[in-house]
Amino acid sequence: MTLQNLEPQLLALTATEKAQAMQILAQSLGNPWRGIEKTPGVCGGDACIARTRIPVWVLVNARSIGISEAQLLKDYPTLSATDLTNAWVYATAHPEEIATTIRENEEA
């Protein structure tokens, strides 16, 4: 099987299925959360985009209230489309963690 043969099938996947496929591929590379870091003492230890203080939950919450990816990239000029993809894959794999963190920050 070649990537050229696989491409039409990948493009036909739903957004959730694409995120799951990306997770599988990332795990096969040996670092399942490439581009996502958790550092004690930084942003409360929450999952952040690597080398930034931008928590994944902030991006997920923004998207859930209707902010587009294009607007997020404009609002956070240090982010790339790859960073957003990494955030979505992480959030898909850890929905309870993200939901809990959003809820805790809304209550604060």
Backbone as a printed PyTorch tensor [residue, N CA C, xyz], in Angstrom:
tensor([[[  0.8520,  -1.1740,   0.0000],
         [  0.0000,   0.0000,   0.0000],
         [  0.8990,   1.2380,   0.0000]],

        [[  0.5190,   2.2130,  -0.7870],
         [  1.2700,   3.4600,  -0.8390],
         [  0.4200,   4.5920,  -0.2680]],

        [[  1.0910,   5.6590,   0.0870],
         [  0.3740,   6.8310,   0.5970],
         [ -0.5810,   7.3660,  -0.4680]],

        [[ -0.1730,   7.3180,  -1.7110],
         [ -1.0280,   7.7900,  -2.8060],
         [ -2.3230,   6.9720,  -2.8660]],

        [[ -2.2500,   5.6780,  -2.6340],
         [ -3.4460,   4.8310,  -2.6170],
         [ -4.2990,   5.0890,  -1.3830]],

        [[ -3.6440,   5.4180,  -0.2840],
         [ -4.3290,   5.6130,   0.9920],
         [ -4.9800,   6.9900,   1.1180]],

        [[ -4.4530,   7.9770,   0.4080],
         [ -4.9240,   9.3550,   0.5540],
         [ -6.4300,   9.5330,   0.3770]],

        [[ -7.0730,   8.9840,  -0.6400],
         [ -8.5240,   9.1800,  -0.7730],
         [ -9.3040,   8.6250,   0.4200]],

        [[ -8.8500,   7.5120,   0.9600],
         [ -9.5140,   6.9250,   2.1230],
         [ -9.3290,   7.8070,   3.3520]],

        [[ -8.1340,   8.3510,   3.5330],
         [ -7.8840,   9.2340,   4.6700],
         [ -8.7420,  10.4910,   4.5830]],

        [[ -8.8540,  11.0550,   3.4100],
         [ -9.6350,  12.2760,   3.2280],
         [-11.1280,  12.0350,   3.4400]],

        [[-11.5660,  10.8050,   3.2680],
         [-12.9850,  10.4770,   3.4420],
         [-13.3650,  10.2510,   4.9050]],

        [[-12.3810,  10.1750,   5.7980],
         [-12.6630,   9.9540,   7.2140],
         [-13.3340,  11.1720,   7.8330]],

        [[-14.0940,  10.9470,   8.9000],
         [-14.6580,  12.0590,   9.6700],
         [-13.5230,  12.7250,  10.4410]],

        [[-13.7990,  13.8980,  11.0060],
         [-12.7800,  14.6010,  11.7860],
         [-12.3070,  13.7500,  12.9590]],

        [[-13.2260,  13.0850,  13.6160],
         [-12.8640,  12.2250,  14.7530],
         [-11.9990,  11.0610,  14.3010]],

        [[-12.3650,  10.4520,  13.2020],
         [-11.5790,   9.3270,  12.6880],
         [-10.1790,   9.7910,  12.2630]],

        [[-10.0950,  10.9900,  11.6820],
         [ -8.7830,  11.5260,  11.3020],
         [ -7.9130,  11.7370,  12.5390]],

        [[ -8.5180,  12.2650,  13.6030],
         [ -7.7740,  12.4820,  14.8460],
         [ -7.2760,  11.1490,  15.3960]],

        [[ -8.1190,  10.1300,  15.3300],
         [ -7.7220,   8.8110,  15.8210],
         [ -6.5970,   8.2330,  14.9620]],

        [[ -6.6950,   8.4290,  13.6590],
         [ -5.6450,   7.9410,  12.7610],
         [ -4.3260,   8.6460,  13.0510]],

        [[ -4.4050,   9.9420,  13.3120],
         [ -3.1900,  10.6900,  13.6390],
         [ -2.5810,  10.1890,  14.9380]],

        [[ -3.4230,   9.8610,  15.8930],
         [ -2.9300,   9.3390,  17.1650],
         [ -2.1940,   8.0220,  16.9380]],

        [[ -2.7710,   7.1540,  16.1460],
         [ -2.1410,   5.8660,  15.8480],
         [ -0.7810,   6.0840,  15.1840]],

        [[ -0.7420,   6.9960,  14.2180],
         [  0.5140,   7.2750,  13.5270],
         [  1.5460,   7.8830,  14.4680]],

        [[  1.1150,   8.8140,  15.3010],
         [  2.0410,   9.4460,  16.2420],
         [  2.6160,   8.4160,  17.2000]],

        [[  1.7680,   7.5170,  17.6900],
         [  2.2370,   6.4900,  18.6230],
         [  3.2380,   5.5670,  17.9430]],

        [[  3.0320,   5.3090,  16.6670],
         [  3.9470,   4.4220,  15.9610],
         [  5.3210,   5.0630,  15.7760]],

        [[  5.3980,   6.3770,  15.9040],
         [  6.6800,   7.0720,  15.7960],
         [  7.4460,   7.0810,  17.1110]],

        [[  6.8060,   6.6190,  18.1750],
         [  7.5030,   6.5060,  19.4450],
         [  7.2260,   7.6280,  20.4270]],

        [[  6.6990,   8.7470,  19.9940],
         [  6.3650,   9.8370,  20.9110],
         [  4.9050,  10.1860,  20.6500]],

        [[  3.9890,   9.6480,  21.4620],
         [  2.5700,   9.8010,  21.1500],
         [  2.0650,  11.2310,  21.2070]],

        [[  2.7230,  12.1160,  21.9080],
         [  2.2030,  13.4810,  22.0150],
         [  3.2230,  14.4970,  21.5400]],

        [[  3.7610,  14.2420,  20.3920],
         [  4.7000,  15.1760,  19.7850],
         [  4.0490,  16.5560,  19.7170]],

        [[  4.7470,  17.5280,  20.2210],
         [  4.2280,  18.8870,  20.1680],
         [  3.3830,  19.2890,  21.3630]],

        [[  3.1430,  18.3560,  22.2840],
         [  2.3800,  18.6460,  23.5000],
         [  3.2740,  18.3200,  24.6890]],

        [[  3.3240,  19.2490,  25.6480],
         [  4.1600,  19.0480,  26.8330],
         [  3.3550,  19.3270,  28.0930]],

        [[  3.6950,  18.6020,  29.1320],
         [  3.1850,  18.8740,  30.4770],
         [  4.4060,  19.1270,  31.3400]],

        [[  4.4800,  20.3510,  31.8680],
         [  5.6290,  20.7260,  32.6710],
         [  5.1350,  21.1700,  34.0400]],

        [[  5.5600,  20.4790,  35.1090],
         [  5.1400,  20.9010,  36.4510],
         [  5.4990,  22.3760,  36.6760]],

        [[  4.5560,  23.1090,  37.2180],
         [  4.7840,  24.5180,  37.5100],
         [  4.5130,  25.4640,  36.3500]],

        [[  4.2370,  24.9250,  35.1780],
         [  3.9070,  25.7550,  34.0150],
         [  2.4450,  25.5310,  33.6810]],

        [[  1.6550,  26.5800,  33.7570],
         [  0.2150,  26.5040,  33.4610],
         [ -0.4540,  25.4040,  34.2850]],

        [[ -0.0550,  25.3090,  35.5380],
         [ -0.6470,  24.3190,  36.4280],
         [ -0.3650,  22.8810,  36.0420]],

        [[  0.6450,  22.6660,  35.2100],
         [  0.9700,  21.3140,  34.7620],
         [  0.0580,  20.8080,  33.6710]],

        [[ -0.8200,  21.6860,  33.1520],
         [ -1.7370,  21.2840,  32.0800],
         [ -0.9740,  21.0280,  30.7850]],

        [[ -1.5570,  20.2180,  29.9250],
         [ -0.9830,  19.9530,  28.6080],
         [ -0.9700,  21.2500,  27.8070]],

        [[  0.2140,  21.6010,  27.2940],
         [  0.3880,  22.8320,  26.5150],
         [  1.0510,  22.5120,  25.1740]],

        [[  0.8900,  23.4360,  24.2500],
         [  1.6350,  23.3510,  23.0060],
         [  3.1140,  23.4730,  23.3820]],

        [[  3.9440,  22.6060,  22.8200],
         [  5.3670,  22.5730,  23.1630],
         [  6.0160,  23.9460,  23.0060]],

        [[  6.8590,  24.2570,  23.9590],
         [  7.6380,  25.4950,  23.9910],
         [  6.7680,  26.7520,  24.0500]],

        [[  5.5280,  26.6030,  24.5540],
         [  4.6490,  27.7620,  24.7560],
         [  3.9760,  27.6090,  26.1110]],

        [[  3.1980,  28.6000,  26.4590],
         [  2.3430,  28.5230,  27.6400],
         [  0.8800,  28.5640,  27.1920]],

        [[  0.6150,  27.9310,  26.0650],
         [ -0.7440,  27.8880,  25.5260],
         [ -1.3240,  26.5070,  25.8210]],

        [[ -2.2350,  26.4380,  26.8150],
         [ -2.8110,  25.1390,  27.1760],
         [ -3.7450,  24.5950,  26.0920]],

        [[ -3.7120,  23.2950,  25.9590],
         [ -4.6040,  22.6280,  25.0040],
         [ -6.0570,  22.9430,  25.3390]],

        [[ -6.4040,  22.9570,  26.6260],
         [ -7.8040,  23.1790,  26.9970],
         [ -8.3010,  24.5500,  26.5380]],

        [[ -7.4160,  25.5420,  26.5090],
         [ -7.8170,  26.8790,  26.0500],
         [ -8.2180,  26.8230,  24.5760]],

        [[ -7.4320,  26.1170,  23.7790],
         [ -7.7270,  26.0030,  22.3560],
         [ -9.0100,  25.2160,  22.1200]],

        [[ -9.1650,  24.1240,  22.8570],
         [-10.3710,  23.2980,  22.7280],
         [-11.6030,  24.1020,  23.1360]],

        [[-11.5060,  24.8310,  24.2240],
         [-12.6270,  25.6420,  24.6840],
         [-12.9700,  26.7190,  23.6600]],

        [[-11.9580,  27.3570,  23.1060],
         [-12.1910,  28.3890,  22.0890],
         [-12.9080,  27.8000,  20.8800]],

        [[-12.4630,  26.6340,  20.4510],
         [-13.1060,  25.9990,  19.3020],
         [-14.5480,  25.6290,  19.6240]],

        [[-14.8030,  25.2130,  20.8650],
         [-16.1560,  24.7930,  21.2450],
         [-17.1400,  25.9590,  21.2760]],

        [[-16.6390,  27.1860,  21.4220],
         [-17.5340,  28.3430,  21.4070],
         [-17.5740,  29.0110,  20.0330]],

        [[-16.9920,  28.3320,  19.0370],
         [-17.1420,  28.7880,  17.6670],
         [-15.9800,  29.5470,  17.0630]],

        [[-14.8650,  29.6220,  17.7660],
         [-13.7100,  30.3050,  17.1910],
         [-13.0440,  29.3550,  16.1930]],

        [[-12.8420,  29.8450,  14.9920],
         [-12.2900,  29.0110,  13.9200],
         [-10.7910,  28.7970,  14.1050]],

        [[-10.2840,  27.7900,  13.4100],
         [ -8.8420,  27.5540,  13.4440],
         [ -8.1000,  28.7410,  12.8650]],

        [[ -8.6340,  29.3190,  11.8120],
         [ -7.9940,  30.4870,  11.2050],
         [ -7.8830,  31.6250,  12.2190]],

        [[ -8.9420,  31.8380,  12.9970],
         [ -8.9100,  32.8940,  14.0010],
         [ -7.9300,  32.5560,  15.1170]],

        [[ -7.8710,  31.2890,  15.5220],
         [ -6.9070,  30.8900,  16.5510],
         [ -5.4750,  31.1480,  16.0800]],

        [[ -5.2050,  30.8340,  14.8200],
         [ -3.8620,  31.0720,  14.2880],
         [ -3.5480,  32.5690,  14.2310]],

        [[ -4.5690,  33.3530,  13.9990],
         [ -4.3950,  34.8120,  13.9870],
         [ -4.1920,  35.3330,  15.4140]],

        [[ -4.9990,  34.8200,  16.3560],
         [ -4.9170,  35.2510,  17.7490],
         [ -3.6250,  34.8100,  18.4370]],

        [[ -3.0960,  33.6740,  18.0180],
         [ -1.8600,  33.1240,  18.5890],
         [ -0.8400,  32.9680,  17.4610]],

        [[ -0.1700,  34.0420,  17.0930],
         [  0.7180,  33.9980,  15.9240],
         [  1.8950,  33.0230,  16.0420]],

        [[  2.2070,  32.5830,  17.2430],
         [  3.2940,  31.6130,  17.3890],
         [  2.8360,  30.1870,  17.0920]],

        [[  1.5300,  29.9810,  16.9680],
         [  1.0000,  28.6420,  16.6760],
         [  1.0370,  28.3580,  15.1860]],

        [[  1.1640,  27.0820,  14.8780],
         [  1.0690,  26.6210,  13.4920],
         [ -0.1420,  25.7030,  13.3700]],

        [[ -0.5100,  25.4020,  12.1480],
         [ -1.6040,  24.4630,  11.9260],
         [ -1.2630,  23.1040,  12.5320]],

        [[ -0.0060,  22.7330,  12.5000],
         [  0.4290,  21.4680,  13.1090],
         [  0.2000,  21.4940,  14.6110]],

        [[  0.4640,  22.6340,  15.2410],
         [  0.2100,  22.7550,  16.6770],
         [ -1.2590,  22.5150,  16.9910]],

        [[ -2.1360,  23.0910,  16.1820],
         [ -3.5740,  22.8840,  16.4090],
         [ -3.9410,  21.4250,  16.2170]],

        [[ -3.3980,  20.8040,  15.1890],
         [ -3.6770,  19.3800,  14.9590],
         [ -3.2230,  18.5560,  16.1550]],

        [[ -2.0380,  18.8500,  16.6670],
         [ -1.5480,  18.1370,  17.8490],
         [ -2.4910,  18.3340,  19.0330]],

        [[ -2.9850,  19.5550,  19.1950],
         [ -3.9190,  19.8390,  20.2930],
         [ -5.2040,  19.0430,  20.1240]],

        [[ -5.7520,  18.9920,  18.9240],
         [ -7.0150,  18.2690,  18.6910],
         [ -6.8170,  16.7700,  18.9230]],

        [[ -5.6920,  16.2360,  18.4790],
         [ -5.4250,  14.7990,  18.6780],
         [ -5.3140,  14.5040,  20.1750]],

        [[ -4.5840,  15.3410,  20.8940],
         [ -4.4330,  15.1450,  22.3340],
         [ -5.8010,  15.2220,  23.0150]],

        [[ -6.5800,  16.2250,  22.6610],
         [ -7.8960,  16.4050,  23.2820],
         [ -8.8280,  15.2360,  22.9740]],

        [[ -8.7440,  14.6960,  21.7880],
         [ -9.5670,  13.5420,  21.4210],
         [ -9.1890,  12.3200,  22.2530]],

        [[ -7.9080,  12.1890,  22.5260],
         [ -7.4330,  11.0430,  23.3080],
         [ -7.6610,  11.2160,  24.8080]],

        [[ -7.8180,  12.4620,  25.2720],
         [ -7.9740,  12.7550,  26.7000],
         [ -9.1850,  13.6460,  26.9610]],

        [[-10.3650,  13.2380,  26.5210],
         [-11.5400,  14.1190,  26.6520],
         [-11.9030,  14.4400,  28.0970]],

        [[-11.7690,  13.4830,  28.9930],
         [-12.1240,  13.7360,  30.3980],
         [-11.1680,  14.7490,  31.0280]],

        [[ -9.8830,  14.6130,  30.7510],
         [ -8.8900,  15.5530,  31.2810],
         [ -9.1990,  16.9760,  30.7970]],

        [[ -9.4720,  17.1170,  29.5220],
         [ -9.7340,  18.4440,  28.9530],
         [-11.0290,  19.0140,  29.5250]],

        [[-12.0890,  18.2060,  29.5850],
         [-13.3760,  18.6850,  30.1180],
         [-13.2330,  19.1120,  31.5780]],

        [[-12.5120,  18.3290,  32.3590],
         [-12.3070,  18.6650,  33.7740],
         [-11.5370,  19.9690,  33.9110]],

        [[-10.5000,  20.1330,  33.1240],
         [ -9.6900,  21.3490,  33.2030],
         [-10.4920,  22.5730,  32.7830]],

        [[-11.2980,  22.4410,  31.7390],
         [-12.1560,  23.5560,  31.3110],
         [-13.1150,  23.9170,  32.4440]],

        [[-13.7410,  22.9080,  32.9990],
         [-14.7120,  23.1380,  34.0900],
         [-14.0330,  23.8050,  35.2900]],

        [[-12.8630,  23.3170,  35.6790],
         [-12.1520,  23.9010,  36.8230],
         [-11.7700,  25.3580,  36.5590]],

        [[-11.4090,  25.6840,  35.3480],
         [-11.0100,  27.0560,  35.0330],
         [-12.2130,  27.9760,  34.8840]],

        [[-13.3630,  27.4320,  34.5280],
         [-14.5730,  28.2500,  34.4690],
         [-15.0590,  28.5730,  35.8660]],

        [[-14.8370,  27.6690,  36.8260],
         [-15.2610,  27.8730,  38.2000],
         [-14.3270,  28.8050,  38.9650]],

        [[-13.1090,  28.9140,  38.5010],
         [-12.1020,  29.7350,  39.2050],
         [-12.3680,  31.2170,  39.0720]]])
